[in-house]
Amino acid sequence: MADLAACHYGLPELLPELVQRLRQATPFDIASLSLYDQTQNTARVHLWEGSEVHPRVAELPASEAICTLALEEQRPIVWPDVGAETRFQSSVKLLRDRGVRSYCALPLTSSRRKLGAMGLGSAQSDAYPEGNVRQLSSLAKLITLALENAIAPTSWERESDRLQALLQAGEALASGLSLGSAFPAISAALARICPHDHASLTLFNGLTGELRRCAWDSSLDEAEIMNQVASLERAAALRALEDKQSTIYVPQELVPDKPELLNYAEKMGIRFLCSIPLIGSKGGLGTVNLLSKEEPKVSAEDLNVLKHIGAGITVAVEVSEAKREMAELTAKLKQEKLYLQDEIRSALSFEEIVGESPILKRVLTLVQIVAPSPSTVLILGETGTGKELIARAIHRTSLRKDASFIKLNCAAIPTGLLESELFGHEKGAFTGAISQKIGRLELAHQGTLFLDEVGDIPLELQPKLLRVLQDQEFERLGGTRTIKVDIRLIAATNRDLAEAVQHKEFRSDLYYRLHVFPVRLPPLRERTRDIPLLVRYFVQKFARRMNKRIDNIPSEAMNALASWYWPGNVRELENFIERSVILTEGPTLLAPLAELRATSAMREESTLENLEREHILRVLRETGGVISGVHGAAARLGLKRTTLQSRMQKMGISRKEYEN
């Protein structure tokens, strides 16, 4: 045994020799060598039976291994009768199954650490008397020395380092950090296998053939890293990519014809370089390079672990490159979209806005310009021109498209209820307020509020709306708590607000707050080019709704529709087409053109005075005969009350003509 202790065998070479010498020293039917792993609290058991040379290996929890007791008590453990032993049931069963009747376990402990225990079993009872145990204890000391030399830092401890390196590198790569941020942790993992003073990650550019350092972890001077070290890295990387395997090089092997680099390596004490190639699905992606001042003791198993870590880094590089390419492609598509926006309208945003006339395209261009901003928009236009559609288009192409679009028609709600609808109210704020009500302003928080017919907001309510626009805050009706909101306001009106300001019917400060970005919608008579498109669109829309199939629109009908001046704009055209589809029985549209001809004839025969008389009568009917006041006929016509009354008297307009 003495020569085994003096020689430096590796564990695989030591064990066969050890069991042969042990057979010569003492007879046994079964022998075991249990190596204790303190970090994992396990025992790795090597077992020989009979004349076996190579052991069978099993790993047990320390609590189930006999070596634990021998190590704890630091003395030989002798079982004269294995059958009488009640502890270590797994080990006892193993011995009994093999016919062992007596057993002896001896601790293997050096001056530096506890290695484990040696066990001998015999088919005879009481085979290990006290004198025999003393002899075996002497053998155990020699075996301890031989084992300590064999497993010093190379066996299971080395294997543990390899596993820890794999786990640490895997955690760094799975952390979600960029490769540059995760690389110091990867370098620390690699240091468990191959100690180094400098580590770097270099990526290969297939177009230029250059290697670019994208991350490093070093104890060397930063200025040096950026110069001579880069040349050494590149030489090692190119050789590793060519060999396609992790290899340790010496500087003289890499740059024999570059004395300046060899002198630098000698000056800095760099003696060894290890390069790990990163081979992806499309070939060499780059390398991980390790520079060391001391010779790294790296075995074939260690190089295999470095290969596995390199494979993980390769996957991370490929994922990173895929993300970069995706980002570049996304940026390119966005840029292409900017060029196409002048030609193509978004189907989501403008699906109901039909037309291709230049004047409409200018409106849609303004929509695209203002939509991304938070600015207030004022949409101007006659009744029926599609102001709400434009407001929705602005919202859908804005940054608030995922939030709410809240609409409020200021002319459709009685003045007394408008404040409650807009701001909300608390319970008991007024008669009939039996519960709290959330106003439209709160509903539109972080979204868009569309105020249609904003010119009809009463003067007494306008200062409160102005405060919301200026400070983004308000109080509910009957409440005292100030509520903060984040809204984007879009307003619409068919009135001339500038003229209303002059007549003191609309606050000038509110007008200027609304008039940040005005968008004027043209009446249909200014975009006659769009009428055929609108006719076809509405025909198909109502035909689908009524389960009809209309394939033909007579040219006579289309010409008549295109030449009509449509005082009610798109809404009037839509209603006319709906009526036409209702009347149509076959595949050809049946349009009641007689209505247009009769109205057209009346229009041609009318004098200017008759047209003015009919216009005043229509406004009087719409206002219910009210002449004065903010919502009276005089205000709608832009006249003073006395002026309107004078014209009515001159034209002979009686009350019976406009009152129902």
FIMARTOR-920912 format. One record per atom (N, C-alpha, C): residue in one letter; y, z, x. Coordinates in steps of 0.2 Angstrom, whole numbers, plus 5000, padded with zeros to 4 digits. Each point is the difference from the previous one (the first is absolute). Last residue first. Example, Ala and Ser with C-alpha at 12.3 -4.5 7.8 and 13.67 -1.06 7.14 Angstrom:
REM FIMARTOR-920912
s498950355064/s500650015004/s500550034996/a497250005002/a500650004996/a500650005004/
This chain:
REM FIMARTOR-920912
n537448224518/n499449994997/n500050044993/e502249905015/e499650064998/e499449984996/y501649835008/y499650035006/y499750074998/e501249864984/e499749955004/e499650035006/k501450124984/k499449984997/k499649965004/r502250075006/r499550055001/r499349984997/s501849815007/s500050054995/s499450055002/i501649805012/i499350035000/i500150064996/g501749825006/g499750014993/g499450045000/m501549935019/m499449964998/m499750014993/k501950135008/k500249935001/k499449954998/q499650235001/q500449994994/q500249935000/m498850075019/m499650014994/m500449984993/r501250025021/r499649945000/r499550004993/s501250205004/s500549944999/s499649934999/q498850205007/q500250004993/q500549944998/l499550035023/l499449974996/l500150004992/t501750095015/t499949935001/t499449974996/t500450235000/t500549974996/t499949935001/r498650135013/r499850004993/r500549974996/k499649905024/k500350064998/k499850014992/l498449865017/l500650004996/l500350074998/g497849915009/g500550005006/g500750004997/l497850014988/l500349935001/l500550005006/r498850204994/r499549955002/r500349935001/a501450184993/a499850015007/a499549955002/a500649994977/a500649995005/a499850005007/a498550074983/a500049935001/a500649985005/g499050255003/g500249964995/g500049925001/h499450215013/h499549954998/h500249964995/v501550165009/v499749975006/v499549954998/g502050034982/g499550045004/g499749975006/s500849884976/s500350045005/s499550045004/i499349864981/i500549965004/i500250045006/v497749994983/v500550045003/v500549965005/g498149924986/g500750004997/g500550045004/g497749975007/g500050034993/g500750004997/t499349895021/t500250075001/t500150044993/e499149775002/e499750045005/e500250075000/r501249854986/r499350024997/r499650045005/l502149925008/l500150054995/l499350024996/v500049825016/v500150065003/v500150064995/r499749784992/r499450025003/r500150075003/l501949894991/l499650034995/l499350035003/i501549895015/i500350074998/i499650034994/h499449785007/h499950055006/h500250074998/e500549824985/e499350015000/e499850065005/r502249915001/r499950044993/r499350025000/e500649855017/e500250075002/e499950054994/l499449774998/l499650045004/l500250075002/n501449864986/n499450024997/n499550045004/e501949915010/e500250054995/e499450034997/l499849805013/l500150065004/l500150074996/t498749814987/t500650005004/t500050065004/s497849874990/s500450065000/s500749995004/e498149854998/e500549994995/e500550065000/e498149995015/e500449945001/e500650004995/r498450174997/r500450015006/r500549945002/m498449994982/m500550044998/m500550015006/a498149885004/a500549964996/a500650044998/s498250105012/s500449965004/s500549964997/t498550134988/t500450055004/t500549955004/a498349894989/a500450034995/a500650045003/r498249925013/r500449944998/r500650034996/l498350155007/l500449985005/l500549954998/e498350064985/e500550055001/e500549995005/a498349854997/a500549994995/a500550065000/l497949985013/l500749975003/l500550004995/p497650135003/p500549984994/p500749985003/a497549965011/a500650045001/a500549984994/l497349985009/l500449994994/l500650045000/l498049915019/l500550054998/l500449974994/t497549945005/t500649975002/t500550054997/p497650024997/p500250005007/p500749985002/g499650104975/g499549965004/g500250015007/e501250114983/e499350014998/e499549965005/t502750134999/t499549945003/t499350024998/l501950154995/l500049944995/l499549955003/i500450195013/i499750024994/i499949944995/v501149965020/v499350015001/v499650024994/s502449995000/s499749935000/s499250005001/r501350205001/r500049984994/r499749934999/e500350095021/e499550044997/e500049974992/i501649915014/i499449975002/i499450044996/f502250074997/f499949944997/f499449975001/n500650205011/n499950014993/n499949944996/e500649995023/e499350034999/e499850014993/l502249925005/l499549955001/l499350034999/e501850154999/e500049954994/e499549955001/r500250145018/r499750044995/r500049964994/v501149925019/v499349995001/v499650044994/n502549944994/n499750005006/n499250005000/g501850004982/g499650065001/g499650005007/p501349814993/p500550055000/p499750075002/w499349745002/w499650065000/w500550065001/y500149744999/y500450045004/y499850085000/w498649754998/w500450054996/w500350055004/s498649825008/s500849984999/s500350054996/a497650015005/a500450005006/a500849994999/l498449994982/l500150075003/l500450005006/a499649794991/a500450044995/a500150075003/n498549865011/n500749985001/n500550044996/m497750044997/m500250025006/m500749985002/a498949924980/a500250075000/a500250035006/e499449785000/e500650004996/e500250084999/s498049945012/s500649995004/s500650014995/p497750134995/p500349934999/p500750005004/i497850155006/i500750014997/i500449935000/n497250105002/n500549955000/n500750024997/d497950135002/d500049965006/d500649965001/i499050234987/i500549954999/i500149975007/r498350184986/r500049955006/r500549954998/k499650274992/k500149934998/k500049965007/n499950254994/n499449975001/n500049934997/m501950165003/m499749984993/m499449975000/r501050075021/r500050064996/r499849984993/r500249825015/r499450055002/r500050064996/a501849854996/a499349974998/a499550045002/f502150075007/f499950014993/f499449974998/k500649965022/k499950074999/k499950024993/q500349775006/q499450025002/q499950084999/v502149904995/v499549974996/v499350035002/f501850065013/f500050044994/f499549974995/y500349895021/y499850075001/y499950034994/r501049794999/r499249995001/r499850085001/v502349984998/v499749984994/v499250005001/l501450045018/l500050064996/l499649984993/l500449825016/l499550055002/l499950064996/p501749844994/p499349984999/p499450045003/i502450065003/i499750014993/i499349974999/d501550015021/d499450054999/d499750004993/r501949875007/r499549975004/r499350054999/t502250064992/t499649954995/t499449975003/r501950195005/r499349985004/r499649964995/e502150084993/e500249985007/e499349995004/r499950074977/r500449945000/r500249975007/l499050224996/l499549945000/l500349945000/p501350205011/p499749994994/p499649945000/p500350165022/p500349944996/p499749994993/l500350235015/l499549964998/l500349944996/r500950175021/r500249974993/r499449954998/v500450235016/v499649945000/v500149974993/p501350205018/p499949974994/p499549935000/f500550245014/f499649935001/f499949974993/v501450195001/v499850005007/v499849935002/h500950114978/h500149935003/h499950005007/l499850214988/l499549954997/l500149935004/r501650175005/r499350025002/r499549964998/y502249954992/y499949995008/y499350025003/y500550054977/y500049935001/y499949985007/l500550234995/l499349984998/l499949935001/d502250075002/d499650025006/d499249994999/s501649944983/s500049955006/s499650035005/r499650034974/r500350045005/r499949955006/f500249924975/f499550015005/f500350035006/e501349944982/e499450014996/e499450015004/k502549945004/k499850075000/k499450014996/h500949785006/h500250034993/h499850075000/q499549895020/q500749994999/q500350024993/v497750015006/v500350055004/v500849994998/a498649844990/a499950074997/a500450055004/e499849795010/e500550004994/e500050074996/a498449975017/a500750005003/a500550004995/l497749984993/l500250075002/l500750005003/d498749834983/d500549995006/d500250075002/r497649964987/r500750014999/r500449995007/n497650014996/n500349934998/n500750004999/t498250165016/t500549994995/t500149934998/a498550205017/a500149934997/a500450004994/a499050155024/a500350004994/a500149934997/i498550175018/i500249934999/i500350004993/l499450195020/l500349984994/l500149935000/r498450195013/r500449945001/r500249974993/i499450275009/i499949944996/i500449945003/d499350275003/d500149955005/d499849944996/v500950274994/v499649944999/v500149955005/k500450284992/k500149955005/k499549944998/i501250214985/i499449965002/i500249945004/t501050264991/t500249935003/t499349975002/r500450194981/r499749985006/r500249935002/t500650104979/t500450025005/t499849995007/g499749904972/g499750035006/g500650025005/g500249874979/g499950074999/g499750045005/l499749755004/l500550024994/l499850074998/r499549945025/r499749984994/r500550024994/e500849945025/e499750064996/e499849974994/f500349885026/f500350014993/f499750064997/e500249825024/e499850064997/e500350014993/q500449835019/q499350004998/q499850074998/d502249925006/d499750055003/d499350014999/q501449814993/q500350025006/q499650065003/l499349904979/l500049955005/l500350025007/v499950154981/v499449995003/v500049945005/r502050054990/r499850065004/r499349985003/l500949864984/l500349995006/l499850055005/l499350024978/l499649955003/l500349985007/k501250154987/k499350035001/k499649955004/p502149934991/p500150045006/p499350035002/q500049874980/q500149965006/q500150045006/l499950074976/l499450005004/l500049975007/e501849994984/e499950075001/e499450015004/l500649784992/l500450035006/l499950075002/p498049854989/p500650034998/p500450025006/i498349795001/i500050085002/i500750034997/d499349765001/d500150034994/d499950085000/g499849835018/g500750004998/g500150044993/v497849965011/v500450065002/v500750004998/e497849874995/e500650004996/e500450065002/d497850045010/d500249934997/d500650024995/l498850125022/l500550014995/l500249944997/f497950105017/f500449944997/f500450014994/l498850135023/l500250014993/l500449944998/t498050075020/t500649964998/t500150014992/g498850175019/g499849934998/g500749974998/q499750235007/q499749965006/q499849934997/h500650144980/h500150035007/h499549965005/a500449974975/a500149955005/a500050025007/l499850154981/l499449955000/l500149955005/e501850144996/e499550045004/e499449955000/l501849924988/l500250005007/l499450045004/r499949974977/r499849945003/r500250015008/g499650234986/g500449945000/g499749945004/i498850224988/i500149975006/i500449944999/k499850234984/k499949935001/k500249975007/q499350254984/q500349965006/q499949935000/s500050124976/s499650015007/s500449965005/i500850024978/i499550054999/i499650015007/a502349894990/a499750005006/a499550065001/g501449964981/g499549955000/g499650005007/t502550084999/t499650004994/t499449955000/f500950075024/f500349984994/f499650004994/a499350095021/a500749975002/a500449984994/g497750105001/g500550034997/g500749985002/k498149945017/k499950034993/k500650044997/e500549815018/e499650065000/e499950024993/h500449745010/h500350064997/h499550065000/g500749735011/g499550054998/g500450064997/f500949795009/f500050065004/f499450044998/l500349794989/l500249995007/l499850065004/e499850014977/e499549955002/e500149995008/s501650134988/s499350045001/s499549955003/e502149914995/e500150055006/e499350045001/l500249854982/l500049965006/l500050055006/l500250054976/l499450015003/l499949975007/g502049984986/g499850075000/g499450015004/t500849784995/t500350035005/t499850085001/p498249824992/p500650034997/p500450045006/i498449795006/i499950074999/i500750034997/a499749775008/a499550014995/a499950084998/a501449915018/a500349984994/a499550014994/c499450055023/c500650044998/c500349984993/n497549985012/n500549954997/n500550054997/l498150045020/l500450034995/l500549954997/k497650035018/k500549964996/k500450044995/i498550025024/i500150034994/i500649974997/f497949985019/f500649964998/f500250034993/s498650125022/s500149984993/s500649964999/a498550005024/a500350054995/a500249974993/d499249875019/d499550044998/d500250064996/k501649855009/k499549964996/k499450044997/r502150035016/r499850054995/r499549974995/l501149885018/l499650055003/l499750064995/s500549754991/s500450055003/s499550055004/t499649814984/t500049985007/t500450055005/r499750034976/r499349985003/r500049985007/h502150054988/h499550065001/h499449985003/i501449834994/i500350045006/i499650065001/a499449874982/a499849965006/a500350045006/r500550084978/r499350025002/r499849965007/a502149954991/a500050075002/a499350025002/i500349794991/i500350005006/i500050075003/l499349974978/l499549975005/l500350005007/e501450074983/e499550055001/e499549975005/k501749864992/k500350055005/k499450055002/g500249784986/g499450035004/g500250055005/t501349874982/t499949965006/t499550035005/g500950084977/g499449955000/g499949965007/t502550094995/t499450034996/t499449945001/e501849995019/e500050004993/e499450034997/g500950085024/g499749944997/g500050004992/l500050155026/l500449984995/l499749934997/i499350245015/i499849934998/i500449984994/l500150185022/l500349984994/l499849934998/v499150205018/v500049934998/v500350004993/t499850195023/t500149994993/t500149924998/s498750095023/s500749994997/s499949994992/p498450035020/p500050054994/p500649994996/s498549805013/s500550055002/s500150054994/p498549815000/p499850055005/p500550055001/a500549824985/a499450044998/a499950055005/v501749825002/v500250074998/v499450044999/i499749775006/i500450035005/i500150074998/q498849874985/q499650015006/q500450045006/v501149924980/v499550064998/v499650025006/l501549815002/l500350065000/l499650064998/t499049794999/t500250025007/t500450065000/l499649924979/l499350035003/l500150015007/v501849894989/v499950074998/v499450035003/r500349785005/r500650045003/r499950074998/k498749844990/k499750025006/k500550045004/l500649914979/l499550064999/l499850025007/i501449825000/i500450054998/i499550064999/p499149795005/p500450035005/p500350064999/s497949934985/s500649975001/s500450045006/e497750034990/e500149975006/e500749975002/g498350184982/g500649955001/g500049985007/v499150234985/v499849935001/v500649965001/i499050265001/i500749965001/i499849935001/e498350174998/e500349984993/e500749975001/e498750075019/e499649974996/e500249974993/f500950125022/f500449954996/f499549964995/s499250185015/s500750024999/s500349964995/l497849965008/l500050074997/l500750014997/a499649805012/a499750004993/a500050074997/s501749905019/s499450044999/s499850004993/r501249795011/r500250064997/r499350054999/i500849795018/i499550034995/i500250064997/e501449875016/e499749954996/e499550034995/d501350135015/d500549964997/d499749954996/q498750155013/q500350034994/q500549964996/l498749965021/l499849974994/l500350024994/y500450085022/y500249935000/y499849974993/l499450225005/l500850004999/l500249935000/k497750055003/k500250014993/k500849995000/e499049995021/e499949944996/e500250014993/q500050195013/q500649955003/q499949934996/k498450164996/k500650034997/k500649955002/l497949965010/l499949984993/l500750024996/k499750075023/k500149934999/k500049974993/a499550235005/a500749985001/a500249935000/t497850074997/t500450024995/t500749995001/l498549955017/l499949954995/l500450024994/e500050155018/e500449945002/e499949954994/a498850204998/a500750014999/a500449945002/m497749985003/m500250014993/m500750014999/e499250005022/e500049944997/e500249994993/r499750225010/r500649965002/r500149934998/k498050134994/k500650024997/k500749975002/a498049955011/a500049974993/a500650024996/e499750095022/e500249935000/e500049974993/s499250225002/s500750005001/s500249935001/v497750024998/v500450034993/v500749995001/e498749965019/e499949954995/e500450014994/v499950175016/v500449955002/v500049944996/a498550184996/a500750024999/a500549955002/v497749965005/v500150004993/v500850014998/t499450035022/t500049934999/t500149994992/i499650225009/i500749985001/i500149924998/g497850094998/g500550034995/g500749985001/a498449935017/a499949974993/a500550034995/g500050115021/g500349935000/g499949964993/i498850205003/i500750014999/i500449945000/h497849985006/h500150014993/h500750024998/k499549965023/k499949944996/k500150014992/l499950195015/l500749965000/l500049934996/v497950125002/v500550034995/v500749975001/n498449925015/n499849984993/n500550044995/l500250065022/l500349934999/l499849974993/d499050215007/d500750004999/d500449944999/e497750005005/e500150034993/e500750004999/a499449945022/a499949944995/a500150034993/s501450155017/s499349975000/s499949944995/v502050135015/v499949974994/v499349975000/k501850155014/k499350005000/k499849984993/p502349955014/p499750024994/p499350005001/e501950035020/e499449954997/e499750034994/e502750045005/e499350025003/e499549964997/k502249954995/k500050015007/k499450035003/s500449824978/s499850075002/s500150005008/l500549844975/l500150015008/l499950075002/l499449824978/l500050075002/l500150005008/n500249834976/n500050015007/n500150075002/v499349824978/v500250075002/v499950015007/t500449754987/t499650055004/t500350074999/g499949754985/g500450035005/g499550055004/l499349834984/l500750024997/l500450035005/g497849815000/g500350065003/g500750014997/g498449884984/g500050005007/g500450065003/k499749964976/k500349935003/k500050005007/s499250194988/s499649954997/s500349935002/g500450205017/g500049994993/g499649944998/i500250185022/i499849934998/i499950004993/l501150145021/l500050004993/l499949934997/p499550155025/p500249944996/p500050014993/i500450175021/i499649994994/i500249944996/s500250115027/s500349964994/s499549994995/c500750165023/c499549984995/c500349964995/l500550075027/l500349984994/l499449984995/f500750155025/f499549974995/f500449984994/r501150105019/r499449985003/r499549964996/i502750095004/i499649974995/i499449975003/g502050125010/g499350035000/g499649974995/m502349945007/m499950044994/m499450035000/k500349865018/k500650055000/k499950044994/e498549835002/e499850055005/e500650055000/a500349824986/a499450044997/a499950055005/y501649855007/y500250044995/y499550044997/n499449845016/n500450065003/n500350044995/l498849824992/l499550045003/l500450065004/l501349834991/l499750044994/l499550055003/e501049845015/e500550054997/e499750044995/p498749835010/p500050075004/p500650044997/k498449814990/k500750024999/k500150075003/d497949874999/d500549955003/d500750024999/p498050114990/p499950005008/p500649965003/v499650114976/v500549975003/v500049995008/l498250104986/l500449964995/l500549965003/e498550145013/e499649954996/e500449964996/q501050185011/q499849955005/q499649944997/p500650204987/p500549965001/p499949945005/v498050114986/v500450035005/v500649945001/y498450054977/y500249965006/y500450045005/i498250024977/i500550045004/i500149955006/t499449934973/t499850015007/t500550045004/s499149894974/s500450065003/s499750015007/q499849754988/q499750075000/q500450055004/k500349754998/k499850024994/k499650074999/d501049855019/d499450035000/d499750024993/e502249915002/e499549955003/e499350025000/l501750154994/l500049954994/l499549945003/a500550175016/a499650034994/a499949954995/r501549935017/r499350015003/r499550024994/l502350004996/l499749935000/l499350005003/a501250215000/a499949974993/a499649945000/a500750105020/a499450034998/a499849974993/a502049925010/a499549985004/a499350034997/r502050074991/r499949934998/r499449985003/e500850215006/e499750004993/e499849934998/l501250035020/l499350025001/l499750004993/s502249945000/s499649955003/s499350025001/a501550164991/a499949944995/a499649955003/v500850185013/v499450024996/v499849944995/q502049985014/q499449995003/q499450014996/n502150034986/n500049955006/n499349995003/m500650164982/m500349944998/m500049945005/i499350235005/i499649974994/i500249934999/e501350135014/e499449975004/e499649974995/a501850124991/a500249945004/a499549965003/e499650214990/e500049954995/e500349945004/d498450185012/d500749994999/d500149944995/l497750134998/l500449975005/l500749994998/s498250094986/s500450055004/s500349975006/s499349894974/s499950005008/s500450065003/d499249834978/d500150075001/d499850015007/w500749784982/w499850035006/w500050075000/a500349734986/a500050085000/a499750035006/c500449764997/c500350024994/c500050084999/r499849785019/r499950074999/r500350024994/r499149755006/r500650044998/r499850074999/l499149755011/l499850074998/l500650044999/e499749724999/e500350065003/e499750064997/g499849764994/g499550025005/g500250065004/t501049874981/t500350005006/t499550025006/l499349984977/l500449955001/l500349995007/g498650194993/g499649935001/g500449945001/n500450275006/n500349954995/n499749935002/f499250275002/f500049945003/f500349954995/l500350285006/l499749954995/l500149935003/t499850275009/t500349945001/t499749954995/l500250285005/l499749954996/l500449945001/s499650235016/s500449954997/s499649954995/a500150255018/a499649954995/a500549964997/h499750185023/h500449954996/h499649964995/d499150175014/d500750025001/d500549964996/h497250084996/h500549955003/h500750035001/p497050044993/p500750035002/p500549955003/c497949964984/c500249975006/c500750035001/i498850094982/i499549965003/i500249985007/r501450124987/r499450045000/r499549975004/a502149894996/a500050055006/a499450045000/l500549864981/l499749965006/l499950055006/a501150094981/a499349994999/a499749965005/a502350025002/a499750075001/a499250004998/s501349804996/s500050015007/s499650075001/i500549954978/i499549965002/i499950015008/a501850104991/a499450044997/a499449965002/p502149905005/p499950065004/p499450044998/f500649814987/f499749985006/f499950065005/a501049974977/a499450035000/a499750005007/s502149904994/s500050074999/s499450035001/g500149775002/g500450035005/g500050075000/l498949874983/l499650015007/l500450035005/s500650074975/s500049945004/s499650015007/l499450164979/l500549995005/l500049935003/g498350104986/g500649974996/g500649985004/s497850115006/s500550054998/s500549964996/a497949935011/a500050004993/a500650044997/l499649975023/l500049934998/l500150014992/a499750205012/a500649975002/a500149934996/e497950114998/e500650034996/e500749975002/g498149925012/g500049984993/g500550034996/a499850075023/a500349944999/a500049974993/q499050215004/q500750005001/q500349935000/l497650024998/l500450034994/l500750005001/l498749925019/l500049954994/l500350034994/a499950145018/a500549955002/a499949954994/q498550184999/q500750024999/q500549945001/l497849965006/l500150014992/l500750024999/r499449995022/r500049944998/r500150004992/d499850205011/d500649975002/d500149934997/s497950114998/s500550034996/s500749975001/e498349945015/e499949974993/e500550034995/r500050105021/r500249935000/r500049964994/e498950215001/e500850015000/e500349935000/w497750015002/w500250004993/w500850025000/s499449925023/s499549994994/s500350014994/t501250025022/t499749944998/t499649994994/p501150185015/p500549974995/p499749944997/a498350155010/a500750025002/a500549974995/i497549995002/i500449994994/i500750015001/a498350025018/a499949944996/a500549994994/n500050195014/n500249955004/n499949934996/e499350204990/e500850005001/e500249945004/l497750034997/l500349984994/l500750005001/a498850095017/a499849935000/a500449974994/l500150235003/l500449975005/l499949924999/t498750144986/t500750004998/t500449965005/i497750035005/i500149954995/i500850004998/l499350175014/l500049935004/l500149954995/k499850214991/k500650005004/k500149935004/a498050054987/a500649984996/a500650005004/l498050075010/l500049934999/l500649984996/s499750225003/s500249985006/s500049925000/s499150114981/s500850025001/s500349975006/l497650004997/l500349944996/l500850015000/q498750175010/q499949945004/q500449944996/r499850204989/r500550015006/r500049945004/v498550014982/v500749994998/v500550015005/n497750055004/n500149924999/n500749994998/g499350225001/g500149975007/g500149935000/e499750124979/e500650015003/e500149975007/p498449874983/p500150085001/p500650015005/y499149804984/y500650015004/y500150075001/a498349904985/a499949965006/a500650025005/d499150074976/d500350055006/d499949965007/s498649874983/s500450064998/s500250045007/q499649734999/q499650065001/q500550064998/a500649775001/a499650004995/a499650075000/s502549955009/s499350005002/s499650014994/g502849945010/g499550024995/g499349995002/l502850025009/l499349985002/l499550034994/g502949945006/g499550034996/g499349975002/m502850045008/m499449965001/m499450044996/a502949974997/a499450045001/a499449965001/g502949995003/g499550004995/g499450045001/l502249985012/l499849934999/l499550004994/k502150165009/k499450014997/k499749934998/r501850065021/r499949994992/r499350014998/r501050055023/r500549964996/r500050004993/s498350085016/s500650055001/s500649974996/s497649934990/s500350005007/s500650055000/t497749974984/t500750025000/t500250005008/l497949964981/l500249965006/l500850015000/p497850154988/p500749975000/p500149975007/l497650024987/l500450035006/l500749975000/a497650044983/a500649965001/a500450045005/c497349984991/c500450035004/c500749965001/y497550044983/y500649965002/y500450045005/s497449964986/s500450055003/s500649955003/r498449904987/r499950074997/r500550055004/v499849714993/v500250055005/v499950074997/g499549774990/g499550055002/g500250055005/r501349844987/r499749975006/r499550045003/d501250064981/d499749944998/d499749975006/r501250205003/r499450014996/r499649934999/l502250005009/l499550025005/l499450014997/l501849934986/l499849955005/l499550025005/k500850164984/k499649954997/k499849955005/v501550165007/v499450035000/v499549954996/s502249945002/s499749995006/s499350035000/s501350014980/s499949935002/s499650005007/q500750224992/q499449974996/q499949925002/f501250225009/f500049935003/f499449964997/r499550254997/r500749975001/r499949935002/t498250154997/t500349994993/t500749965001/e497450055014/e500849995001/e500349984993/a497650025006/a500350064998/a500750005000/g498649825008/g499950014993/g500450064997/v499949965024/v500549964996/v499950014993/d499450165020/d499649974994/d500649964996/p500650095021/p499350005001/p499649974994/w502549975009/w499750014994/w499250005001/v502550035015/v499349995000/v499750024993/i502549955014/i499750014994/i499349985000/p501950065020/p499549974998/p499750024993/r502650035007/r499450035002/r499449954997/q502450014994/q500049995007/q499450035003/e500949994976/e499850065003/e499950005008/e500849814987/e500450064998/e499850065004/l498849805003/l500650005003/l500450064999/a497949974990/a499950015007/a500750005004/l499949954977/l499950075001/l499950025007/t500449774994/t500550044998/t499950085002/c498349835002/c500450015006/c500750044998/i498449934984/i499850065003/i500450025006/a500849864978/a499749995006/a499950075004/e501249964979/e499349994999/e499649995006/s502450034999/s499750064996/s499249994999/a501449835009/a499950055005/a499650064997/p499749754990/p500550055000/p499850065005/l498949775006/l500050054995/l500650045000/e498849755009/e500650055000/e500050044995/a498149855016/a500250024993/a500650055001/v498149825015/v500750045000/v500250014993/r497749955018/r500349994993/r500650044999/p499049935025/p500150044994/p500249974994/h498549915022/h500750004997/h500050044994/v498050015012/v500550005005/v500749994998/e497550114990/e500649954999/e500550015006/s497850114995/s500149975006/s500649954999/g499850204983/g499449975004/g500349975007/e501950024985/e499450034998/e499549975004/w502950044999/w499449975003/w499350034997/l502949984994/l499350034999/l499549965003/h502850064998/h499649955003/h499350035000/v502450054985/v499450035003/v499649945002/r502650094995/r499649945001/r499450015003/a501850154984/a499650005006/a499649935000/t502550114990/t499449974999/t499650005006/n502450054995/n499650054998/n499349974998/q502049895009/q499749984993/q499650054997/t501150045021/t500549974996/t499849984993/q498550085017/q500450064998/q500549974995/d497549925008/d500749974999/d500550054997/y497450015014/y500550034995/y500749975000/l497349935006/l500750005003/l500550024995/s497150035005/s500649994995/s500750015003/l497249945005/l500750015004/l500549994995/s497150045000/s500649984997/s500650025005/a497149974997/a500550025004/a500749974997/i497150054996/i500649974998/i500650035004/d497850055006/d499849954995/d500649974997/f499650135025/f500250004994/f499849944995/p499950145028/p499749964994/p500350014994/t501250015025/t499750044995/t499749964994/a500849905021/a500250075001/a499750054995/q499849765000/q499750025006/q500150085001/r501049894982/r499350004999/r499650025006/l502349975001/l499950064996/l499350004999/r500849815011/r500050065004/r499850074996/q500349804988/q499449995005/q499950065004/v501949984986/v499450024996/v499450005004/l502149935009/l500050074999/l499350024996/e500549775005/e499850045006/e499950084999/p500849864982/p499349985002/p499750045006/l502450034994/l499550034995/l499349985002/l501949915012/l499850075002/l499450024995/e501249794998/e499550005005/e499850075002/p501649974982/p499449964999/p499550005005/l502050125004/l499650034995/l499449964999/g501149965023/g500250004994/g499550034995/y500150085026/y499749954995/y500550004994/h500150095025/h500549994994/h499749954996/c498850205017/c500249934999/c500449994994/a499250215007/a500449985005/a500249934999/a498550114985/a500750035000/a500549975005/l497749935000/l500449984994/l500750024999/d498650095018/d500349935001/d500349974994/a498950214997/a500650005004/a500349945002/m497950034988/m500650004996/m500650005004/
